Amino acid sequence: MAGWTLLDSLMEKEVIQRREEGCDVEGYAARVAAAGSDQGQLMAIYEELSALPIRADYPYEEPSELAEIRALRPEGPRQLADGLSEAQWRDKFYGAWLGRCAGCALGKPLEAPAYMGGTADASGWRNVKSWYEGADAWPIADYVPQESRASQTHGLALATASSKSTREQIRFMETDDDIRYTVLGLILLEEKGLDFDSYDVGKLWHSHLTYRQVCTAETQAYLNFAHATSHQRAERPADWAERQQWVRTHLNPYREWIGAQIRADGLAYGAAGNPELAADLAWRDASFSHVKNGIYGEMFVAAMIAAAFVESDPERIVEIGLSEIPRNCRLAHDIRQALDIARSASDQVELVDRIWEAFKHYNPVHTNNNAALVAASLIFARGDFELAIATSVLGGWDTDCNGATVGSIMGAMLGAERLPAKWIEPLQDTLYAEVTDFHPIAISACADRSHAVFRKLRTAARG
């Protein structure tokens, strides 16, 4: 067994991953199926898959290293001028943390298979709509109702572990991986400043996270890191650059899934107003567990968050995000398609329907479909916080991740004082992160610490 998943299941996903990366995988799915649970056969197939070349006619350019990524990115502002007062900066940081928590809490009860991947007779977004309609709460204008007639009429149910985020019960931001990684990003910047790389990310995870708190790509990287550094005690391996590739890829078919994208915020807050630096920090983090579009997702989101602190035009924010990733990668193409849909959709339902149909070929927790929905929600909402987070969650797939990302960007853009009270007051300025010293903690205290890190890093960058 590798991580939480049986090897045969990992190999099924690896075939899909190699096809998406541009390899010719004809016949491999049948070979994996024929191998059954035979570990030897499966690992032999895995070695073959790992060695496959990219097709000569593959139309995308998708490196994983920072210098190569930067060589392929479009023109961008890299760093934005600002004229914010100290009070305005503090309001922005509090807004970013509050917005992330509110968006995450909205999507959290819907992080269940029926809403993420859909059912036999309905797409995920239709099931989200059905739940709200069955509670007489459509359109989305509040947290998820705990009860709905859709449980009888459509056989739907909410995520069983997220009842404390429902409309009736929410009193704080309950523990969630989307918020936990924001906390870890803050801790990393507090401890290391700008002096860290992917090895430090691995050490941070092993110091603050248990194995049960990670999943998909993070599970595999967490496990691989333990094996790659088991004989090094507390010392950095001299050949970490070589080991890093194995850590992020070995038995990790999730290496382009959303796990890195949800880790951007705590780092991006420290680089507020500096999208190039935010993307740099995101690359260091993402390259521990992801490659290619998995890395680009975190860089794209980090650049948008950093820009949102000083830029108020959602179109411009998304363009700045795109300026930090390769112009000719799958993610950039998918986001451009999503933006076209957002600009032409006549209403929210049409938007999410068209986004779902355009990107449903991806796994529900892949980077590309979720990033496309995030970008489309930002453009469609035109600065309306409620409409932005509601659209991102209505769209299905990774509901809490998308709500959190959109909420973070909108919160940084608007500031805490402009966020609707009905989304903020139920949180009671309290976060339970399931991380030592952050369980519980005031959300405002997290914002103050992010602001302090930002001030420290900006001084260091200028020096």
Sine and cosine of phi, psi and omega as CSV:
sin_phi,cos_phi,sin_psi,cos_psi,sin_omega,cos_omega
0.00,0.00,0.69,-0.73,0.05,-1.00
-0.93,-0.36,0.87,-0.49,-0.02,-1.00
0.87,0.49,-0.71,-0.70,-0.01,-1.00
-1.00,-0.02,-0.10,1.00,-0.21,-0.98
-0.88,-0.48,0.63,-0.78,0.04,-1.00
-0.91,0.41,0.49,-0.87,-0.11,-0.99
-0.88,0.48,-0.60,0.80,-0.01,-1.00
-0.90,0.43,-0.59,0.81,0.06,-1.00
-0.93,0.37,-0.64,0.77,0.07,-1.00
-0.87,0.50,-0.65,0.76,-0.02,-1.00
-0.93,0.36,-0.57,0.82,0.09,-1.00
-0.87,0.49,-0.67,0.74,0.01,-1.00
-0.95,0.30,-0.54,0.84,0.01,-1.00
-0.91,0.42,-0.60,0.80,0.06,-1.00
-0.87,0.49,-0.71,0.70,0.02,-1.00
-0.89,0.46,-0.70,0.72,-0.02,-1.00
-0.88,0.48,-0.71,0.71,-0.01,-1.00
-0.92,0.39,-0.58,0.81,0.08,-1.00
-0.89,0.45,-0.71,0.70,0.00,-1.00
-0.90,0.43,-0.51,0.86,0.02,-1.00
-0.97,0.23,-0.12,0.99,0.08,-1.00
0.96,-0.27,0.34,0.94,0.01,-1.00
-0.99,-0.13,0.44,-0.90,0.11,-0.99
-1.00,0.08,0.95,-0.31,-0.08,-1.00
-0.93,-0.37,0.37,0.93,-0.02,-1.00
-0.83,0.55,0.77,-0.64,0.04,-1.00
1.00,0.00,-0.27,0.96,-0.08,-1.00
-0.95,0.30,-0.60,0.80,0.02,-1.00
-0.87,0.49,-0.66,0.75,0.02,-1.00
-0.92,0.40,-0.62,0.78,0.01,-1.00
-0.92,0.40,-0.64,0.77,0.05,-1.00
-0.89,0.45,-0.70,0.72,0.01,-1.00
-0.88,0.47,-0.65,0.76,-0.02,-1.00
-0.93,0.36,-0.46,0.89,-0.01,-1.00
-0.96,0.30,-0.33,0.95,0.00,-1.00
0.86,0.51,-0.82,-0.58,-0.01,-1.00
-0.96,-0.29,0.27,0.96,-0.02,-1.00
-0.94,0.35,0.95,-0.31,-0.10,-1.00
-0.88,0.48,-0.66,0.75,-0.02,-1.00
-0.89,0.46,-0.73,0.68,0.01,-1.00
-0.90,0.44,-0.68,0.73,-0.03,-1.00
-0.90,0.44,-0.66,0.75,0.00,-1.00
-0.94,0.35,-0.53,0.85,0.07,-1.00
-0.91,0.41,-0.66,0.75,0.06,-1.00
-0.90,0.43,-0.64,0.77,-0.01,-1.00
-0.88,0.48,-0.68,0.74,0.01,-1.00
-0.88,0.47,-0.62,0.78,0.05,-1.00
-0.91,0.42,-0.72,0.69,0.01,-1.00
-0.86,0.50,-0.66,0.75,-0.03,-1.00
-0.90,0.43,-0.47,0.88,-0.06,-1.00
-1.00,-0.02,-0.08,1.00,-0.05,-1.00
-0.89,0.46,0.67,-0.74,0.07,-1.00
-0.99,0.14,0.35,-0.94,0.13,-0.99
-0.96,0.27,0.68,-0.74,0.01,-1.00
-0.83,0.55,0.57,-0.82,0.00,-1.00
-0.90,0.43,-0.48,0.88,-0.04,-1.00
-1.00,-0.09,0.22,0.98,0.01,-1.00
-0.91,0.41,0.81,-0.58,-0.20,-0.98
-1.00,0.09,-0.07,1.00,-0.14,-0.99
-0.95,-0.32,0.45,-0.89,0.10,-0.99
-0.92,-0.39,0.91,-0.42,-0.18,-0.98
-0.64,-0.77,0.96,0.30,0.09,-1.00
-0.97,0.24,0.24,-0.97,0.02,-1.00
-0.92,-0.38,-0.16,0.99,-0.04,-1.00
-0.99,-0.10,0.54,-0.84,-0.19,-0.98
-0.88,0.48,-0.72,0.69,-0.04,-1.00
-0.87,0.49,-0.65,0.76,0.01,-1.00
-0.94,0.34,-0.61,0.79,0.05,-1.00
-0.88,0.48,-0.73,0.68,-0.02,-1.00
-0.90,0.43,-0.53,0.85,0.02,-1.00
-0.92,0.39,-0.35,0.94,-0.07,-1.00
-0.95,-0.31,0.03,1.00,-0.06,-1.00
-0.99,0.10,0.39,-0.92,0.06,-1.00
-0.95,0.30,0.09,-1.00,0.12,-0.99
-0.91,0.42,0.53,-0.85,0.01,-1.00
-0.39,-0.92,0.22,-0.98,-0.02,-1.00
-0.96,0.26,-0.39,0.92,0.02,-1.00
0.90,0.43,-0.76,0.64,0.05,-1.00
-0.63,-0.78,0.67,-0.74,-0.09,-1.00
-0.95,-0.32,0.61,-0.79,0.08,-1.00
-0.97,0.22,0.51,-0.86,0.03,-1.00
-0.61,-0.79,0.41,-0.91,0.07,-1.00
-0.76,-0.65,0.54,0.84,-0.09,-1.00
-0.98,0.19,0.61,-0.79,0.12,-0.99
-0.98,0.20,0.19,-0.98,0.03,-1.00
-0.87,0.49,-0.64,0.76,0.01,-1.00
-0.90,0.44,-0.64,0.77,0.02,-1.00
-0.92,0.39,-0.66,0.75,0.05,-1.00
-0.87,0.50,-0.72,0.69,-0.01,-1.00
-0.88,0.48,-0.64,0.77,0.03,-1.00
-0.90,0.45,-0.61,0.79,0.00,-1.00
-0.92,0.39,-0.68,0.73,0.00,-1.00
-0.91,0.40,-0.66,0.75,0.05,-1.00
-0.91,0.42,-0.63,0.78,0.05,-1.00
-0.88,0.47,-0.66,0.76,0.00,-1.00
-0.89,0.45,-0.73,0.68,0.02,-1.00
-0.90,0.43,-0.70,0.71,0.01,-1.00
-0.90,0.44,-0.70,0.72,-0.01,-1.00
-0.88,0.47,-0.65,0.76,0.03,-1.00
-0.89,0.45,-0.70,0.71,0.00,-1.00
-0.90,0.44,-0.70,0.71,-0.03,-1.00
-0.90,0.44,-0.71,0.70,0.01,-1.00
-0.90,0.43,-0.64,0.77,0.04,-1.00
-0.90,0.44,-0.72,0.69,-0.02,-1.00
-0.89,0.45,-0.58,0.81,0.04,-1.00
-0.89,0.46,-0.69,0.72,-0.06,-1.00
-0.99,0.11,-0.28,0.96,-0.16,-0.99
-0.87,0.49,-0.72,0.69,0.00,-1.00
-0.92,0.39,-0.28,0.96,-0.02,-1.00
-0.99,-0.11,0.09,1.00,0.04,-1.00
-0.99,0.16,0.93,0.36,-0.03,-1.00
-0.66,-0.75,0.40,-0.92,-0.14,-0.99
-0.80,0.60,-0.63,0.78,-0.07,-1.00
-0.90,0.45,-0.51,0.86,-0.03,-1.00
-1.00,-0.09,-0.43,0.90,-0.03,-1.00
-0.99,0.12,-0.76,0.65,-0.04,-1.00
-0.94,-0.33,-0.11,0.99,-0.05,-1.00
0.99,0.11,0.04,-1.00,0.04,-1.00
-0.84,-0.54,0.00,-1.00,-0.08,-1.00
-0.86,0.51,-0.52,0.85,-0.09,-1.00
-0.92,-0.40,0.09,1.00,-0.04,-1.00
-0.40,-0.92,0.57,-0.82,0.10,-0.99
-0.95,0.31,0.24,-0.97,0.00,-1.00
-0.86,0.51,-0.69,0.73,-0.05,-1.00
-0.91,0.41,-0.57,0.82,0.04,-1.00
-0.91,0.43,-0.58,0.82,0.03,-1.00
-0.94,0.34,-0.60,0.80,0.11,-0.99
-0.86,0.50,-0.74,0.67,0.00,-1.00
-0.88,0.48,-0.65,0.76,-0.01,-1.00
-0.90,0.44,-0.61,0.79,0.01,-1.00
-0.89,0.45,-0.72,0.70,0.00,-1.00
-0.92,0.40,-0.65,0.76,0.03,-1.00
-0.89,0.45,-0.63,0.77,0.00,-1.00
-0.93,0.36,-0.24,0.97,0.06,-1.00
-0.97,-0.26,0.17,0.99,-0.05,-1.00
0.81,0.58,0.65,0.76,-0.06,-1.00
-0.80,-0.60,0.29,0.96,0.02,-1.00
-1.00,0.01,0.66,-0.75,0.03,1.00
-0.98,0.22,0.18,-0.98,-0.05,-1.00
-0.89,0.46,0.90,-0.45,0.02,-1.00
-0.63,-0.78,0.22,0.97,0.00,-1.00
-0.28,-0.96,0.07,-1.00,0.04,-1.00
-0.89,0.46,0.24,-0.97,-0.15,-0.99
-0.92,0.40,0.81,-0.59,0.06,-1.00
-0.89,0.45,0.62,-0.79,-0.07,-1.00
-0.95,0.31,-0.52,0.85,-0.02,-1.00
-0.85,-0.52,0.53,-0.85,0.03,-1.00
-0.41,-0.91,0.57,-0.82,0.07,-1.00
-0.90,0.44,-0.29,0.96,0.01,-1.00
-0.90,0.44,-0.32,0.95,0.06,-1.00
-0.91,0.42,-0.53,0.85,0.05,-1.00
-1.00,-0.03,-0.69,0.72,-0.10,-1.00
-0.97,0.25,-0.49,0.87,-0.05,-1.00
-0.83,-0.56,0.01,1.00,0.00,-1.00
0.92,0.38,0.47,0.88,-0.06,-1.00
-1.00,-0.01,0.41,-0.91,0.06,-1.00
-0.51,-0.86,0.44,-0.90,0.05,-1.00
-1.00,0.09,0.24,-0.97,0.08,-1.00
-0.88,0.47,0.83,-0.56,-0.16,-0.99
-0.92,0.39,-0.44,0.90,-0.07,-1.00
-1.00,-0.03,0.13,0.99,-0.13,-0.99
-0.85,-0.53,0.45,0.89,-0.06,-1.00
-0.90,0.43,-0.44,0.90,-0.03,-1.00
-0.96,0.28,-0.05,1.00,0.09,-1.00
-0.96,-0.29,0.10,0.99,0.04,-1.00
-0.98,0.21,0.29,-0.96,-0.05,-1.00
-0.82,0.58,-0.63,0.77,-0.08,-1.00
-0.98,0.20,-0.42,0.91,-0.15,-0.99
-0.92,-0.40,-0.24,0.97,-0.14,-0.99
-0.89,0.45,0.81,-0.59,0.04,-1.00
-0.69,-0.73,-0.07,1.00,-0.02,-1.00
-0.19,-0.98,0.14,-0.99,0.14,-0.99
-1.00,0.08,0.94,-0.35,-0.03,-1.00
-0.97,0.23,0.31,-0.95,-0.08,-1.00
-0.84,0.54,0.64,-0.77,-0.03,-1.00
-0.31,-0.95,0.56,-0.83,-0.03,-1.00
-0.90,0.43,-0.53,0.85,0.01,-1.00
-0.88,0.48,-0.60,0.80,0.02,-1.00
-0.99,0.10,-0.55,0.83,0.01,-1.00
-0.87,0.49,-0.68,0.74,0.01,-1.00
-0.93,0.36,-0.49,0.87,0.10,-1.00
-0.90,0.43,-0.67,0.74,0.06,-1.00
-0.89,0.46,-0.70,0.72,-0.01,-1.00
-0.90,0.43,-0.59,0.81,0.07,-1.00
-0.89,0.46,-0.65,0.76,0.07,-1.00
-0.89,0.46,-0.74,0.68,0.00,-1.00
-0.86,0.51,-0.69,0.72,-0.03,-1.00
-0.86,0.50,-0.71,0.71,0.00,-1.00
-0.94,0.35,-0.57,0.82,0.06,-1.00
-0.90,0.43,-0.64,0.77,-0.09,-1.00
-1.00,0.09,-0.59,0.81,-0.15,-0.99
-0.91,-0.41,-0.27,0.96,-0.10,-0.99
0.87,0.49,-0.74,-0.67,0.03,-1.00
-1.00,0.00,0.02,1.00,-0.09,-1.00
-0.99,-0.17,0.95,0.31,0.06,-1.00
-0.49,-0.87,0.34,-0.94,0.10,-0.99
-0.62,-0.78,-0.20,-0.98,-0.09,-1.00
-0.90,0.44,-0.48,0.88,0.06,-1.00
-0.89,0.46,-0.67,0.74,0.02,-1.00
-0.90,0.43,-0.53,0.85,0.07,-1.00
-0.89,0.45,-0.72,0.70,0.04,-1.00
-0.87,0.50,-0.69,0.72,0.03,-1.00
-0.90,0.44,-0.63,0.77,0.02,-1.00
-0.88,0.48,-0.72,0.69,0.00,-1.00
-0.88,0.48,-0.71,0.70,-0.03,-1.00
-0.92,0.38,-0.38,0.92,0.03,-1.00
-0.99,0.10,-0.49,0.87,-0.17,-0.99
-0.87,-0.49,-0.27,0.96,-0.06,-1.00
-0.88,-0.47,0.61,-0.79,0.17,-0.99
-1.00,0.01,0.27,-0.96,-0.04,-1.00
-0.89,0.46,-0.51,0.86,-0.02,-1.00
-0.96,0.30,-0.22,0.98,-0.03,-1.00
-1.00,-0.01,0.02,1.00,0.01,-1.00
-0.88,-0.48,0.39,-0.92,0.01,-1.00
-0.49,-0.87,0.23,-0.97,-0.01,-1.00
0.70,0.71,-0.86,-0.51,-0.09,-1.00
-0.87,0.50,-0.59,0.81,-0.01,-1.00
-0.92,0.39,-0.60,0.80,0.07,-1.00
-0.86,0.51,-0.76,0.64,-0.06,-1.00
-0.91,0.41,-0.68,0.74,0.00,-1.00
-0.92,0.39,-0.65,0.76,0.04,-1.00
-0.85,0.52,-0.72,0.69,-0.01,-1.00
-0.93,0.37,-0.72,0.70,-0.02,-1.00
-0.89,0.45,-0.62,0.79,0.02,-1.00
-0.88,0.47,-0.64,0.77,0.03,-1.00
-0.87,0.49,-0.67,0.74,0.01,-1.00
-0.94,0.34,-0.63,0.77,-0.09,-1.00
-0.95,0.30,-0.35,0.94,-0.06,-1.00
-0.86,-0.51,0.21,0.98,-0.13,-0.99
-0.90,0.44,-0.43,0.90,-0.03,-1.00
-0.97,-0.23,0.17,0.99,-0.10,-0.99
-0.98,-0.21,-0.06,1.00,-0.09,-1.00
0.80,0.59,-0.84,-0.54,-0.02,-1.00
-0.99,-0.15,0.12,0.99,-0.10,-1.00
-1.00,-0.04,0.58,-0.81,0.07,-1.00
-0.96,0.30,0.77,-0.63,0.06,-1.00
-0.88,0.47,0.69,-0.73,0.00,-1.00
-0.89,0.46,-0.45,0.89,-0.02,-1.00
-0.97,-0.26,0.58,0.82,-0.04,-1.00
-0.84,0.54,-0.61,0.79,-0.02,-1.00
-0.84,0.54,-0.60,0.80,0.03,-1.00
-0.97,0.23,-0.65,0.76,-0.02,-1.00
-0.93,0.38,-0.51,0.86,-0.05,-1.00
-0.83,0.56,-0.68,0.74,-0.02,-1.00
-0.87,0.49,-0.64,0.77,0.03,-1.00
-0.93,0.38,-0.67,0.74,-0.02,-1.00
-0.85,0.52,-0.66,0.75,-0.11,-0.99
-1.00,0.03,-0.17,0.99,-0.06,-1.00
-0.86,-0.51,-0.46,0.89,-0.12,-0.99
-0.89,0.46,0.86,-0.52,-0.01,-1.00
0.77,0.63,0.61,0.79,-0.06,-1.00
-0.82,-0.57,0.97,0.23,0.04,-1.00
-0.96,0.28,-0.04,1.00,-0.01,-1.00
-1.00,-0.06,0.22,0.98,-0.19,-0.98
-0.94,0.35,-0.11,0.99,0.15,-0.99
-0.87,-0.50,0.32,0.95,0.04,-1.00
-1.00,0.06,-0.03,-1.00,-0.25,-0.97
-0.97,0.25,-0.11,0.99,-0.12,-0.99
-0.80,0.60,-0.65,0.76,0.01,-1.00
-0.96,0.28,-0.61,0.79,-0.04,-1.00
-0.84,0.54,-0.55,0.83,-0.03,-1.00
-0.99,0.14,-0.03,1.00,-0.04,-1.00
-0.98,-0.18,0.08,1.00,-0.15,-0.99
-0.96,0.28,-0.55,0.84,-0.33,-0.94
-0.89,0.45,-0.77,0.64,-0.04,-1.00
-0.86,0.51,-0.54,0.84,0.05,-1.00
-0.98,0.22,-0.68,0.73,-0.04,-1.00
-0.90,0.43,-0.55,0.83,0.05,-1.00
-0.86,0.52,-0.61,0.79,0.00,-1.00
-0.93,0.36,-0.29,0.96,0.00,-1.00
-0.92,-0.40,0.49,0.87,-0.04,-1.00
-0.78,0.62,0.75,-0.66,0.00,-1.00
0.99,0.13,-0.05,1.00,-0.06,-1.00
-0.79,-0.62,0.98,0.20,-0.09,-1.00
-0.88,0.48,-0.52,0.85,0.02,-1.00
-0.92,0.40,-0.71,0.71,0.04,-1.00
-0.90,0.44,-0.66,0.75,0.03,-1.00
-0.86,0.51,-0.68,0.73,0.02,-1.00
-0.92,0.40,-0.58,0.81,0.06,-1.00
-0.88,0.47,-0.77,0.63,0.01,-1.00
-0.88,0.48,-0.64,0.77,0.03,-1.00
-0.90,0.44,-0.64,0.77,0.03,-1.00
-0.88,0.48,-0.70,0.71,0.00,-1.00
-0.85,0.52,-0.66,0.75,-0.01,-1.00
-0.94,0.33,-0.78,0.63,-0.09,-1.00
-0.91,0.42,-0.55,0.83,-0.08,-1.00
-0.94,0.34,-0.11,0.99,0.12,-0.99
-0.94,0.34,-0.56,0.83,-0.17,-0.99
-0.77,-0.64,-0.14,0.99,-0.14,-0.99
-0.72,-0.69,0.21,-0.98,0.11,-0.99
-0.71,-0.71,0.25,-0.97,0.19,-0.98
0.71,0.71,-0.86,-0.52,-0.09,-1.00
-0.91,0.42,-0.41,0.91,0.12,-0.99
-0.90,0.44,-0.61,0.79,0.09,-1.00
-0.95,0.32,-0.70,0.71,-0.05,-1.00
-0.86,0.50,-0.56,0.83,-0.01,-1.00
-0.87,0.50,-0.70,0.71,0.02,-1.00
-0.94,0.35,-0.62,0.79,0.02,-1.00
-0.91,0.42,-0.68,0.74,0.02,-1.00
-0.87,0.50,-0.76,0.65,-0.02,-1.00
-0.92,0.39,-0.68,0.73,0.00,-1.00
-0.87,0.49,-0.68,0.73,0.01,-1.00
-0.91,0.42,-0.62,0.78,0.04,-1.00
-0.91,0.42,-0.69,0.72,0.00,-1.00
-0.88,0.48,-0.74,0.67,0.00,-1.00
-0.86,0.51,-0.65,0.76,0.00,-1.00
-0.92,0.38,-0.58,0.81,-0.11,-0.99
-0.90,0.44,-0.37,0.93,0.02,-1.00
-0.91,0.41,-0.45,0.89,-0.06,-1.00
-0.79,-0.61,-0.04,1.00,-0.01,-1.00
-0.88,-0.47,0.74,-0.67,-0.08,-1.00
-0.96,-0.29,-0.01,1.00,-0.01,-1.00
-0.99,-0.14,0.92,-0.38,-0.02,-1.00
-0.84,0.54,-0.59,0.81,0.04,-1.00
-0.87,0.50,-0.70,0.71,0.00,-1.00
-0.92,0.39,-0.63,0.78,0.02,-1.00
-0.87,0.49,-0.71,0.70,0.01,-1.00
-0.91,0.41,-0.66,0.75,0.02,-1.00
-0.89,0.46,-0.61,0.79,0.05,-1.00
-0.90,0.43,-0.65,0.76,0.08,-1.00
-0.85,0.52,-0.70,0.71,0.01,-1.00
-0.91,0.41,-0.44,0.90,-0.04,-1.00
-0.96,0.30,-0.12,0.99,-0.02,-1.00
-0.96,-0.28,0.10,1.00,0.05,-1.00
-0.80,-0.60,0.30,-0.95,-0.03,-1.00
-0.84,0.54,0.72,-0.70,-0.05,-1.00
-0.91,0.40,-0.42,0.91,-0.08,-1.00
-0.89,-0.45,0.71,0.70,0.14,-0.99
-0.97,-0.25,0.24,-0.97,0.01,-1.00
-0.87,0.50,-0.64,0.77,-0.05,-1.00
-0.89,0.45,-0.71,0.71,0.01,-1.00
-0.88,0.48,-0.67,0.74,0.03,-1.00
-0.90,0.44,-0.68,0.74,-0.01,-1.00
-0.91,0.42,-0.66,0.75,0.00,-1.00
-0.92,0.40,-0.65,0.76,0.06,-1.00
-0.86,0.51,-0.66,0.75,0.04,-1.00
-0.90,0.44,-0.66,0.75,0.01,-1.00
-0.90,0.43,-0.61,0.79,0.01,-1.00
-0.91,0.42,-0.62,0.78,0.07,-1.00
-0.88,0.48,-0.65,0.76,0.03,-1.00
-0.90,0.43,-0.70,0.71,-0.04,-1.00
-0.89,0.46,-0.61,0.79,-0.04,-1.00
-0.97,0.26,-0.37,0.93,-0.06,-1.00
-0.95,-0.30,-0.19,0.98,-0.02,-1.00
-0.92,0.38,0.67,-0.74,-0.04,-1.00
-1.00,0.10,-0.41,0.91,0.03,-1.00
-0.41,-0.91,0.08,-1.00,-0.10,-1.00
-0.89,0.46,-0.67,0.74,-0.03,-1.00
-0.91,0.41,-0.69,0.73,0.05,-1.00
-0.87,0.49,-0.65,0.76,-0.01,-1.00
-0.86,0.51,-0.82,0.57,-0.10,-1.00
-0.93,0.37,-0.53,0.85,0.05,-1.00
-0.89,0.45,-0.72,0.69,-0.02,-1.00
-0.94,0.35,-0.60,0.80,0.06,-1.00
-0.90,0.43,-0.70,0.71,0.01,-1.00
-0.86,0.51,-0.74,0.67,-0.04,-1.00
-0.91,0.41,-0.56,0.83,-0.03,-1.00
-0.95,0.31,-0.52,0.86,-0.17,-0.98
-0.81,-0.59,0.24,0.97,-0.06,-1.00
-0.95,0.33,-0.17,0.99,0.03,-1.00
-0.95,0.32,-0.28,0.96,0.06,-1.00
-0.99,0.12,0.41,-0.91,0.16,-0.99
-0.86,0.52,0.57,-0.82,-0.02,-1.00
-0.83,0.56,-0.37,0.93,0.02,-1.00
-0.90,-0.44,0.49,0.87,0.14,-0.99
-0.97,0.23,0.40,-0.92,0.05,-1.00
-0.89,0.45,-0.75,0.66,-0.27,-0.96
-0.92,0.40,-0.73,0.69,-0.02,-1.00
-0.92,0.40,-0.64,0.77,-0.01,-1.00
-0.94,0.34,-0.65,0.76,0.06,-1.00
-0.90,0.44,-0.61,0.80,0.04,-1.00
-0.89,0.45,-0.66,0.75,0.03,-1.00
-0.92,0.40,-0.65,0.76,0.05,-1.00
-0.86,0.52,-0.77,0.63,-0.03,-1.00
-0.88,0.47,-0.69,0.72,0.00,-1.00
-0.89,0.45,-0.63,0.77,0.00,-1.00
-0.91,0.42,-0.65,0.76,0.02,-1.00
-0.89,0.46,-0.71,0.71,-0.03,-1.00
-0.93,0.37,-0.70,0.72,-0.06,-1.00
-0.90,0.43,-0.60,0.80,-0.10,-1.00
-0.96,0.26,-0.37,0.93,0.06,-1.00
0.78,0.62,0.70,0.71,0.09,-1.00
1.00,-0.02,0.02,1.00,0.01,-1.00
-1.00,0.01,0.93,-0.36,-0.08,-1.00
-0.84,0.54,-0.79,0.62,-0.05,-1.00
-0.87,0.49,-0.71,0.71,-0.01,-1.00
-0.90,0.44,-0.59,0.80,-0.02,-1.00
-0.91,0.41,-0.79,0.62,-0.04,-1.00
-0.94,0.34,-0.58,0.82,0.00,-1.00
-0.91,0.42,-0.66,0.75,0.00,-1.00
-0.92,0.40,-0.67,0.74,-0.02,-1.00
-0.91,0.42,-0.55,0.84,0.01,-1.00
-0.99,0.13,-0.62,0.79,0.05,-1.00
-0.85,0.53,-0.54,0.84,-0.08,-1.00
-0.91,0.42,-0.19,0.98,0.02,-1.00
0.99,0.13,-0.48,-0.88,-0.10,-0.99
0.83,0.56,-0.77,-0.64,-0.10,-0.99
-1.00,0.02,0.99,0.13,-0.23,-0.97
-0.87,0.50,-0.71,0.70,-0.04,-1.00
-0.95,0.30,-0.57,0.82,0.04,-1.00
-0.89,0.45,-0.73,0.69,-0.05,-1.00
-0.94,0.35,-0.65,0.76,0.06,-1.00
-0.88,0.48,-0.65,0.76,-0.01,-1.00
-0.91,0.40,-0.70,0.71,-0.02,-1.00
-0.91,0.42,-0.73,0.68,0.01,-1.00
-0.90,0.43,-0.67,0.74,0.03,-1.00
-0.88,0.48,-0.62,0.78,0.01,-1.00
-0.90,0.44,-0.73,0.68,0.00,-1.00
-0.90,0.43,-0.72,0.69,0.00,-1.00
-0.91,0.41,-0.61,0.79,0.02,-1.00
-0.91,0.41,-0.65,0.76,0.06,-1.00
-0.91,0.40,-0.60,0.80,-0.03,-1.00
-0.94,0.33,-0.69,0.72,-0.10,-0.99
-1.00,0.02,-0.55,0.83,-0.13,-0.99
1.00,0.08,0.39,-0.92,-0.10,-1.00
-0.87,0.49,-0.63,0.77,-0.09,-1.00
-0.90,0.44,-0.40,0.92,-0.04,-1.00
-0.99,-0.16,0.04,1.00,0.03,-1.00
-0.99,0.15,0.64,-0.77,-0.02,-1.00
-0.87,0.49,0.76,-0.64,-0.07,-1.00
-0.86,0.52,-0.56,0.83,-0.07,-1.00
-0.91,0.41,-0.35,0.94,0.06,-1.00
-1.00,-0.03,-0.38,0.92,-0.13,-0.99
-0.99,-0.17,-0.68,0.73,-0.09,-1.00
-0.87,0.50,-0.61,0.79,0.01,-1.00
-0.87,0.49,-0.38,0.93,0.00,-1.00
-0.96,0.27,-0.34,0.94,0.03,-1.00
0.77,0.63,0.59,0.81,0.08,-1.00
0.78,0.63,0.61,0.79,-0.09,-1.00
-0.73,-0.69,0.72,-0.70,0.00,-1.00
-0.78,-0.62,0.71,-0.71,0.16,-0.99
-0.92,-0.39,0.96,-0.28,-0.12,-0.99
-0.99,-0.17,-0.15,0.99,-0.08,-1.00
0.86,0.52,0.58,0.82,0.12,-0.99
-0.78,-0.63,0.67,-0.75,-0.03,-1.00
-0.79,0.61,0.74,-0.67,-0.01,-1.00
0.97,0.26,0.01,1.00,0.05,-1.00
-0.82,-0.58,0.49,0.87,-0.10,-0.99
-0.53,-0.85,0.99,0.17,0.09,1.00
-1.00,-0.10,0.09,-1.00,0.10,-0.99
-0.44,-0.90,0.48,-0.88,0.07,-1.00
-0.95,0.32,0.70,-0.71,0.06,-1.00
-0.86,0.50,-0.61,0.80,0.03,-1.00
-0.89,0.46,-0.55,0.84,0.04,-1.00
-0.92,0.39,-0.62,0.79,0.07,-1.00
-0.89,0.46,-0.68,0.74,0.01,-1.00
-0.89,0.45,-0.67,0.74,0.02,-1.00
-0.89,0.46,-0.64,0.77,0.00,-1.00
-0.94,0.35,-0.60,0.80,0.08,-1.00
-0.90,0.44,-0.64,0.77,0.04,-1.00
-0.89,0.45,-0.66,0.75,0.02,-1.00
-0.90,0.43,-0.66,0.75,0.04,-1.00
-0.90,0.44,-0.70,0.72,0.04,-1.00
-0.82,0.57,-0.74,0.67,0.00,-1.00
-0.87,0.49,-0.67,0.74,-0.01,-1.00
-0.91,0.41,-0.71,0.70,-0.04,-1.00
-0.93,0.36,-0.59,0.81,-0.01,-1.00
-0.91,0.41,-0.63,0.78,0.06,-1.00
-0.90,0.44,-0.67,0.74,-0.01,-1.00
-0.91,0.40,-0.66,0.75,-0.01,-1.00
-0.91,0.42,-0.61,0.79,-0.01,-1.00
-0.96,0.27,-0.47,0.88,0.00,-1.00
-0.97,0.23,0.00,0.00,0.00,0.00
